[in-house]
Amino acid sequence: MTVHNTLSGAAALALIAGGALADASCPLDEGRVSVLGNEFPAIQAVVARAAECASDVQYQQNLTTEHKNIQVPALTANPAEYTSAVVANGTLVPLLNEGLVRPLDDLIAEHGEGVISPAQVITVDGQAMAVAFMANAQHLFVRQDILDEVGMEVPTTYEEVLDLLEAIREAGIMEDPFVANTAVGWNLAEEFVNMYSGYGGEFFEPGTANLAIDNEAGVAALEMMAALNEYAGPDFLTYDSNATSALWAADEAAVGILWGSRATEILGEDTPEEIREATVLAAAPTVGETGIPASTLWWDGFTIASNVSDEDAEATFVAMASGIEPAVLEGNEDAAVWLIEGFEPGKAAAGVAATAAAGARPYPMVPYMGLLHTALGNELSDFMQGNESAEQALADVGAAYEAAAREQGFLE
């Protein structure tokens, strides 16, 4: 499977769509539209506009942080429970592996002129399989008031982050000033992927599914993760995006590695004014000597399910295309790094923009990356709790990955 990933480094910032959709055919008068996706402001804004377009037909939506666990069984049904899955780099791959999303070339040609640019189209083996509308990455969140209190600058490396965390603790400001999305499972795995990428590591031997993380970069990535979480709360292995956002708003964190898509929420009115005004969003720190941000660049976009009628597929495409017209920016400018004409990054988008511009690598889109991500999520918690060495953790990940890869035919 050859994937053309449009979002690579600073190129993400240059992605723009065309003008307004010439003929959105809204409101729809036939077809079924049913959308599954993650739950954060940017996706909510897109889906709200799609719902307006589909207001006169059968419409359903399910925006949930559990979307990754729902999408494959829901789209395997025939007819599929959802006509569209809103996906990202990593969550598209399982759907591709099972043939659960359809090529979009004909729909783009018929309905995409003037709203979907070629740069937004995610192609796999020469076929359009998704339309990207935003970029995302995990990056640094830091409190300027606390930086001022300890007399330090915004850190640009993880080594400097550790120095800052120690200074905060020593000053008696916070005992546990660090937060990241380290919940056991997908989130913990993503933290390793980010850190290992920052060390310049390659996940697989070139051109193969053979795993390549059992090396010095892999050990260093785990050791840095453990060092950081010495400054996190004792239940850090339960922290997901909802938990870390709440900790930030509750004045229980001063340094965080959080998703850019959460910035609008964190900078919103539910966060006390003194905290949101002091919050600085910066590029993901580098680590070691590579100069590469220890993060991965993601895109979010929409797909159309294979197991739905052509009528439902067309209706859903029209609705979702209307959802990413430039008008979605009105009132939502700070909800994302939008890949839409007219977008100019504001404060909430600054961290993602800076991380992309600094050369963060895209999350790998190969068929077997999902198996590695699952193995990492299942096998790293013992190390993070101090119950085994980094070397043993990597060996456990390797064994779990290889068993899954053999079962699915990626390894002999």
N, C-alpha and C positions, 0 to 999 in steps of 0.2 A: 504494500500500500504506500503510494507516494502522496504526501500531503503538501499542498502549497499553503504555507502559513504566511499570511500577509503581514502579521504583526511581528516585526523583527527589529529590536532596538529602537532607534530614533525614528524609523519609518512609521511607527505607530502614530507619532504625532502629526505626520503629514497626511494621514488618511482622511479624505473628505468625500462626501457623497455629492451627487449633482443637485439640481434644483428641486423644487417641489414636484411631487408626483403629478404627472399630467392628467391621469384619469384613474383615480383611486377606486372608482366604482363603489363608493361608500354613500349611504349605508348599504350593506349587502342585502339581497333579497332571496338568496337561497344558499344551502350548504350548512354544514356544522363546523363550529370553531371551538376548540377545546385546548387550552394552553397549560402546560406544566413548566414550572421554572423555579429558580431560586427566589428568595424573598429579601430584596433590598431595594432602595428607592429607585434606582435607574430602571430595573426590570419592571417595578410597579408602574412607573410612568409610561413605559412602552406598552405594557399590557393594558393599561387603562385606555389609551388611545385605540388600541386594537378592539377593545370591548365596545367602544363607541361605534366603530365601523360595523361591528357585528351585532348591534343592538336589536335588529329586526329578525335575527335568525337564532337557531339554537346555540347557546354560548355557555361555556364553563371554563373556569380557571382554577388552578391549584398552585399557588406560590408558597413554597415551603423550603426550609433548609434541608429537608429530607429528600429533595428531588432526585439526588444521585441514586438513592436506594429504590426509588419508585420507577424510574424511567424505563429500564429494560423490561420488567414484567408488564408494565402498563402499555408499552408500545408493541410487545410481543402478541398481545391479544389481537384477534381478528374479528371485527374491526378494532383498531387500537383505541384505548380509552381516551388518549389525547391525540389531537391532530397536529399539534406542534409541541416540540420540546425546546425550551430555551437552554442552550448549552454553552460550555466553555471548551477550551482546548482538550482538557482531560475527559470531560463528560461526553464529548462527541465520539470519542474512540470506541467505547463499548457499543454504542448504537451502530457505528459503522461495521464493527466486527460481526454483528448479528443481522446486518442488512435491514435495519429497522427504520432508516430514514431514506427518502427518495432523492434522486437528482433534481436540481432546481433550474436547470438551464432553460427549459421551455417556459417555465413560469416567470423567470427573470426577463426573458426576451419579450414576453407578452405584457407583463405588468410592472416591470422594474425600471423602465426607462425614465430617467429624470430623478430617481430617488436612490437607486442602488448603483454605486460606482463599481467598476471592476476591482478596485482595491479592497472593497468590502467582501468580495466573494471568496469563500474558502473552498478550494478545489481539492479533490482527492482523485488520483488517477485520471485527471483531466476532466472530471465532472464537478459541477457546482453542488456542494452538499450542505452549505450553511451560509448565512448572511450575517456578518459581524456588525454590531452597532456600538460597541464600547470596548475600551481597553481597561485592564485591571492589573494590579500587582500588590503584593504586600510590601510595606515600606515603613519608615521610621515615623513614629509619633512621639513628640517630646514636649515637656512643659517648660516654656521659657522662664516662668517665674522661679521654677526650681533650679534651672540652669543658673540664673542670676544669683540665687541664694548660695550656691556652691562655687560660683565664680568660674564656670566652665562654658565652653562653646558647644553648639550642636555637633554631636559626634558624626564623623563620616566613615569610621571603621568600627568593626565589632570590638576590636581591642580597646578603642576609645569608649565604646558603650560600657564595657566592663569597668573601666576606670570611673566613669560617671556613676554607675550603679553603686560602686563601693563608696564613692564620695557622699552620695545621698544617704546611704545607710549609716556611715560614720557620723554624719551631721545630725543624725536622729530625726530626719525628716520623714522617712518611711523605712520600715524594716523590709518590706517586699515591694520594691518600686517597679518591677519588671512584669510585663504581660505580653503573651503571644498566644496564638491559637494552637495549643499543644494538646488538645483532647486526644486520647487514644483513638486510633483509627485514621481516617483520611487527613485530619488536621495535623497530627503529629508527623505523618508521612510527608506532608507538604513542607513542613519546617525542615526536614532533612533534605528534601529536593532543593529547596532554596539555598541552604547553607552549602551543600555539596556543589551546586552550580557556582556559588561564589568562590569556592576553592578551585574552580576550573575543571572539575571532574567530569568525565564522560560516563554515562550510565551503562552503556553497552559497547562491546567491541564493534568497531566500524563494520556496518553492513550485516550484522548478525544479531541474534537475540541472546547472545552470551553476555551474562552480567559482568560488569566491570567496576563495581563499587568497593570491592574488598581490597583497599589500598590505603596509602597514607592520607589521601584527601578524604576518604570515607571516615577514617578514624578521627582526623582533625575536625570534621564536621560534627560528629557526635560529641566530641569533647567540648567544642564551643557551645553546642546546645546545652550540655550539662552545666557548663560554667554560667551561662546566662540564667538558667532556671534555678541556680542557687539563690537568686534574688527575686524569685517568684513565690507566690503563695504556695502553701503545702499541697493544695488540691489542683495544682497547675495541669495535671493530666486530665482534668475535666473541662478545661477552658476551650470554648468555641467562640465564634464571633459575637454571639449574644452576650456571653459572659464577659469577654474582654471589653466590649463597648460599655457594659454596665459598670465594670470596675473603673474604667476611665471617668465616666460621668460621676461616679461616687467619690472621686478624689482618693482612690485607692491604688493609683498607678501614676508613675511619672515618665516612664519610658516604655514604649510599646512597639511591637512589629505587628501591624494590623493591615487588613485589606483596605485599599483605597476606596472601594465601594461603600465602606462604612463611614467615610469621613463626613458625609452630609449629615448622618445621624449624630455623630459625635459632636459636630459643630452646630447642631440644631438647638432649639429652645428647651428641649428636655435636659440638656446639660447646663449646669449652673454657669452664669455669664462669666465669672472669673476664671473658670476652667476652660471654656471654649475660647475665650480671648487669649489665653496663655498657650493654647495648643499650637505647636508648630508641626507642619507636615514637611518631611524632607525625604530625599532619596534613600532607598535601602542602603545600609552600610555595606562597604566592601569587607573582605576578610582575607587574611594572609597577604600575599604579595601580588595577586592577580589584577587588582584594580577593577574587578567585575562586581557589580552589585549582587549581594547574596539574596537574590529574589528570582522569580520567574515571571515573565510577561505573559499575560493571559488576554484573550478576547472573549467576549460574550456575544452570542448571536442566536438566530432562530433557525430551526430545521422544520421540515414537514415529514410527517410519519409515512412510512411505506404502506402500512395496512389500513388505509382509508380510501374512500372513493376519490376519483379524480375531481368530482364536484366539491367535496369537502376540502381536498388539498388546495384547489384553486381559491376557494373562499378564505381559507386560513392564510394563504400566502398574501392575498390582497389585504386582509385585516392586519397582519403583522407588518407588511410594507407600509401601511398607513401609520402604524405605531412608531416608525422610525423616520417619518418626515421631519424636516427642520423645525416644524411647529412644536415638536416634543421638547425642544430646548426652553420654551417659554415657561419660566418658573422652575425649571429643572437643570439650569446651567451647571450647578455645582454638584449634581447627583452622580456624575461620572466623567471620565475622559471619553467624551462622545466622539464617535467616528462619523460625524454628521456635519454637513456644511454649516458654517457660521459659528461653530463652537470655538470659544476662547477659554483656555484653562483659568479657573479662578482658584481661590485658596483651597477648596476641597479637593481639587484635581492636581494640586501642585506636586504632591508626593509621587503619584503615578507618573506624571509627566517627567519629573526629574529622574525617576528610576529608569524609565524608557530611554531618555536622552543619554543617560550614563552608560548604556550598553547592556542592560539586563538581558539574559537569554530567554527566548520563549520556552514555555513548558514543552517537553518533548511530546510529539504526536506520532508515536509508533504503536502498532497494535498491542505490543506486549508491555507497554509502560503501565497500563492499568494493573497488570499482575504484579509488577514491582511495587507500585504504590500500595496495593493491598497488603503485600508482604511486609513492607516497611511499617504500615500502620498497626499490623498485628504483632510484630516482633520487637519493636524498639522500647516498649514500656518497661521491660525488666532492666534494661540499661539505664533508662532515665530515672528509675527508682534506686539505682546503685546496686542492683542484684547481680550484674554480670559485666564483663569487660566490653569495651567497644568492639574488640576483635570478635568476641563470641556473638555479639549482637549482629554484626555483619555476616558472620557465618550462618546464623539462624535465618536471616533474611534471604541469603543465597539459597539455602536448602528449600525454604518455602517457595521462593520464586521458581526455582528449577523444577520442582514437582508440578506446580501449576502450569508452567510453560510446556513441559512435556505432555501433560494431560491435554492441552489445547493444540498440540502439534507444532509449537514454535521451536522446540528443541527435540532432538532425537534421543 
